[in-house]
């Protein structure tokens, strides 16, 4: 009989990178929820100088959660650059074996994290997917659901990747594979970063698994989708395919 996965031991060797901008209320809810499930996890909140006091909220939470880290950045400089900064900070610890990505707006349910971490024993990339059986989105208008679903079909077809949710921001990545990537190749522009990261991980041979999640539209703050992001999603897969990162 195989021994059960020791989640606590795995969590001690894992980190969560959370990029934030004006997410004070969300951090006050999300961080305790994550630590209720994985108290040994290290969380890196990468804050782009939020004017709403997100950083101050994190500093207050550090009094209760000693594994909580605050990475301050001088200005709002894009999701990709924030994630990359957080990755570099987390990977400075040679003991880190897995890195989570998660939106900071409560759209992703932390309840999936223990399962995603356990699956790291046999997979290099675990994706919280909206577009496999029983996965879904809540609170989106019809146009946005269609845009996201068929945008993923478009990207998957062009890039030749096997997973159905190319743009999901809820992921668990084996740190050794992440360390092997050339970060200079990454498209750091907005949400194309997530798509490009997965494409590079797939190209590096990542063993990938998607698990179903329910994505909930944010209830605090404003959605960051824009016409620029939509246009970027159309062009970005072609840039990745031909090795351009700008």
N, C-alpha and C positions, 0 to 999 in steps of 0.2 A: 504494500500500500504506500503510495507516494505521500510525503509529508505535505501539509498545507502550506501555501505561500505565507511567509511571515510578512504581513503588510507593514508592520511597524518598522522592521529592519529595512525594507525597501523604501519606505517613506523617509527614513533618515538619510538615504542616498539619493533623494529626489529634490527637485526645486520647481517652484511655480513662478513664471515670469508674467507680471501683470502690468501692461502699459496703461497709464491713466492720464486723463485730462478732464478736470471738473467732474470727479467721481467721488466726492467726499461722502455723501450719503450711502452710495453703493459700497464703498470700502468698509464702512461701519457695519454693514450687513454681511458682505461676502467673506471678509477675512475670518470672523468668528465661525461662520458656517464651514469654511474649509478646515479650520483647525479642530472643529468638533469631530471631523472625520479622520483627519491625518495630522495629529498633534506634533509629529516628529518632522514634518515637512518644513523646508525653508522657502519662504515667499519673498520674492524681489518685486516690490512695487516701483515701477519706473515712471516717475511723475514729471511731466513736461511743464513745470512751474505753473500748476493750475491756480487760477485766481480765486477759486472757491475754497481754498484751504485744504485740499486733499492731503497734501504733505503733513499738515498739522494733525489731521485725523489719524494718519498712519503712525506718527510719532506718539500719539496718545495710546494707540493700540499696542505699540511695542512694550509698554509697561506690563501688559498681560501676556504677550506672545514673544518670548525672547528670540525665536527663529525668524521673526519678521524683519526684513531689511528694506530701507528706503533708498532708492537711487534717484537723486535729484538731477534734472537736466535744466539748462538755462532757459529754454523756450520750447514752444510747440514745434516739433520738427518731423512729424510724420510717424505713422505706426511702424513702418519697417525699421527706421533708425532706432526707435524706442525698443523694439524687440531685440534688435541686434545688440544694443547697449546692455540690455538685461541678460542676454545669452552670454555675452563676454564676462559679465560679473559672475554669473552662476558657474560658468565653466572654469573659473579660476580655482575652484575647489576640486582637486583631483578625485575626491571621493564621490562626486556627483555622477550618478549612472543614468538618470532619467530627468527630462525637463518637460514640464507641462506648459502649454499655452492656453490662455483662457481670456475671454473678453471681461472687462472690468465693470460691465453694466448690468450684471445679474441675468444676462440672457442664457448663460450656461449653468446648469444645475451641478453643483459640486458633488452630488451623490454618485456620479459616475466615476469619480476619480479613483477610488479604491480598485474598482474593476479594471480601469485603464492601466493602473500601475501594475496589477497582478499580471496582465497580459503582456507586459514588457519582458517577461521571462521567455517568451517565444516570438515576440514581434518587435521590430525596430520603430515602427510608427503606428500608433493607435489613434484613429480619427473618430471624434464624435460626429456622427453623420446624420444630416436631416433627410437624406435622399436614398436610404435603404429601407427595407421593410420595417414598419412601425416607427420610423423616424418622421418628424414633422416640425412645422413652425406654427407658432401661435401669435396672434396680434398683428400680422402683416396684412396689408391690403392685397387684393388679388393680383394687381399689376406687379407688386414687388415679389410675390411668391413665384409668379411666372418668370420674371426677370432673373431671379436667382436660380431657379431650377434649370431653365433652358440655357442660362449663361454657363452653368456647370457642364451641361451636355456639350456645349460649344467648346469649352476649354478642354474637356476630356478627349474629345474627338481630335482636336488639333495636336495636343501634346502626347496622345497615345498612352495615357496613364490609366491604371485599372480602377481607381477609386471613383466613387460617384459624387463625393462632396469635396471638390478642389478648393473651395473657399472657406470651409469651416475653420473658425479660429480656435476650436476646442481640440487640442491634440496632446499626445504624450510621445516624446521622441527619445530614443536611446542616445545618451550623451556622447558615446564613443563615435557614433555615426555623425552626429552634429559637429563634433570636433574635426572630423575628416573633411568637412566642406570648406571650400574657398568662399568666405563671406563676401569677398570683393566681387564675386560673380552675381550676387543677388540684386534683383530689382528692388530697390528700397522704397518705391513709390506706392504709398497707400496699401490697399488690400491686395494688390498684385504681389506684394511681398509673400503673403501666405501661400498663394498659388505657386509662386516660383520656388519657395522653400520646399514644398512637397514634390515639385518636379525634380529638383536636384537630389532630394532624398531617394526618390524612385530611381533616378539615373545611377545613384550610388549603390543600388541593390537592396534598398530597404524592404524588409518583410513587413507588409502592411495589412492591417485589419481595420475595418470600419464597424463601429457599434452604433446602434440607433440612439438618438437623443431627441428630446423635444426642445426646440429653440424658442425662447420666449422673448418677444419684443420688449425693449427696455421701457421701464415705466418712469424712470427719473432721468432728466436730461434730454438732449436732442439726438436723433439719429444722425449719423455722419455720412449717409449716402448722398451723392450729388451727381450731376450730369458728368462732371469730370471723372468720377469713379466709374460710371457706366462706360464712358469712352475708353478709359484705361483698361477695363475688363475685356473690351473688344480687341484692342491692340496688343496687350501684354502677352498673350500666348504666342503670338507670332515672333515677338522679340525674344522670348525664351527659346523658342524652337531654333532660331538662327543665332543664338549665343550673344544677344545684345542685352545689356543690363541697365539701359537708360531709357 
